[in-house]
Amino acid sequence: MARKGRYFLLFVSAFLATGSLLAATGGSVSGVIADQSGAVIQGATLKLVNLAQRTTYQGISDKQGLYSFPDLPVGRYDLTIEASGFAPQRKTNLTVDAASAIRV
């Protein structure tokens, strides 16, 4: 009986280790949109493009100027930010690794 218990414990340990590896497959990109004076910009549109997959993610900054792209696949991204009355801004070649949290 002790031998079966030991095998069960090994199986559970291996399963939990695999589960945690699967959970950390991507990262996120987030930040705050603000002008030169530091005032936040609500309603800015954001477009994040995965360069390898050509996948596009879109978002809008909230009333605190915050935006977030969670659970992104690992890869390189370009971020374009547009807001009324401002020139478009572009951040290129952002690298998202497993479990990374990039602030732009």
C-alpha positions as CSV (number, residue, x, y, z in Angstrom):
1,M,0.0,0.0,0.0
2,A,2.8,2.4,0.8
3,R,4.2,1.9,-2.7
4,K,0.9,2.9,-4.4
5,G,0.7,6.0,-2.2
6,R,4.3,7.0,-3.3
7,Y,3.4,6.6,-7.0
8,F,0.2,8.6,-6.5
9,L,2.2,11.4,-4.8
10,L,4.7,11.4,-7.7
11,F,1.9,11.5,-10.2
12,V,0.2,14.4,-8.4
13,S,3.5,16.3,-8.2
14,A,4.2,15.8,-11.9
15,F,0.7,16.9,-12.8
16,L,0.9,20.1,-10.7
17,A,4.3,21.0,-12.1
18,T,2.9,20.6,-15.7
19,G,-0.1,22.7,-14.8
20,S,2.1,25.5,-13.6
21,L,4.2,25.4,-16.7
22,L,1.1,25.6,-18.9
23,A,-0.3,28.5,-16.9
24,A,2.9,30.6,-17.7
25,T,2.7,30.5,-21.5
26,G,2.4,34.2,-22.2
27,G,2.7,37.7,-20.8
28,S,1.0,41.0,-20.9
29,V,1.4,44.6,-22.1
30,S,-0.2,47.4,-20.1
31,G,0.3,51.1,-19.3
32,V,-1.1,54.6,-18.9
33,I,-1.8,57.0,-21.7
34,A,-0.9,60.5,-20.7
35,D,0.1,63.8,-22.5
36,Q,3.4,65.7,-21.9
37,S,2.1,67.4,-18.8
38,G,1.1,64.1,-17.3
39,A,-2.7,64.4,-17.7
40,V,-4.2,61.1,-18.5
41,I,-6.0,60.5,-21.9
42,Q,-9.3,58.7,-21.8
43,G,-10.5,57.0,-24.9
44,A,-7.2,56.6,-26.7
45,T,-7.3,53.7,-29.2
46,L,-4.5,51.1,-29.1
47,K,-3.6,48.4,-31.6
48,L,-1.1,45.7,-30.7
49,V,0.2,43.5,-33.5
50,N,2.0,40.2,-33.0
51,L,4.7,40.4,-35.7
52,A,5.1,36.7,-36.3
53,Q,1.5,35.7,-36.3
54,R,0.1,39.0,-37.7
55,T,-2.6,38.8,-34.9
56,T,-4.1,42.2,-34.0
57,Y,-5.4,43.1,-30.5
58,Q,-7.3,46.3,-30.0
59,G,-8.1,48.3,-26.8
60,I,-9.2,51.7,-25.5
61,S,-7.8,53.5,-22.5
62,D,-10.2,53.9,-19.6
63,K,-11.0,57.1,-17.7
64,Q,-7.7,56.8,-15.7
65,G,-5.8,56.4,-19.0
66,L,-5.1,52.7,-18.3
67,Y,-5.0,49.9,-20.8
68,S,-4.1,46.3,-20.6
69,F,-3.5,43.4,-23.0
70,P,-3.4,40.3,-20.8
71,D,-2.6,36.7,-21.7
72,L,-0.6,37.4,-24.9
73,P,1.3,34.7,-26.7
74,V,5.0,34.9,-26.5
75,G,6.5,36.9,-29.3
76,R,7.4,40.4,-30.6
77,Y,4.8,43.1,-30.9
78,D,4.3,46.6,-32.3
79,L,1.9,49.0,-30.4
80,T,0.2,51.9,-32.0
81,I,-1.6,54.5,-29.9
82,E,-3.9,57.2,-31.3
83,A,-5.9,59.9,-29.5
84,S,-7.9,62.8,-30.9
85,G,-5.7,66.0,-31.0
86,F,-2.4,64.0,-30.7
87,A,0.0,62.6,-33.2
88,P,0.0,58.8,-33.3
89,Q,2.6,57.1,-31.2
90,R,4.3,53.8,-32.1
91,K,6.3,51.5,-29.9
92,T,8.0,48.8,-31.9
93,N,9.6,45.4,-31.2
94,L,8.2,44.8,-27.7
95,T,9.2,41.4,-26.5
96,V,6.6,39.4,-24.6
97,D,8.1,36.4,-22.8
98,A,6.4,33.7,-20.7
99,A,4.9,35.3,-17.6
100,S,6.3,38.8,-18.5
101,A,4.4,41.9,-17.6
102,I,5.6,44.8,-19.8
103,R,4.6,48.4,-18.9
104,V,4.7,50.8,-21.9
